[in-house]
Amino acid sequence: MSHRVTIYTRADCSLCVTAEADVERICDELGIEWTAVDVDADGELRAEYGDRVPVIMVDGREHGFWRVEEPRLRKALA
């Protein structure tokens, strides 16, 4: 099964930079494609996620927010 990982972020967000680097490293190691989406580029996303970014989604479901829990993310992608 191929997983989809999306991370919702925004510019000038230090937690987002760290989480995006973690997602990139983990997904690259596992050969899983991922995408980053800027919530400020879409009014609906900005309203939905507000200041609760970064948000990590796995297969369309919210997996976590603010920080990447690496063992948990690896388990979800196994």
Beta strands, then each sheet from edge to edge (+ up, - down):
strand 1: 5-9
strand 2: 34-38
strand 3: 55-58
strand 4: 61-65
sheet 1: 2+ 1+ 3- 4+
end
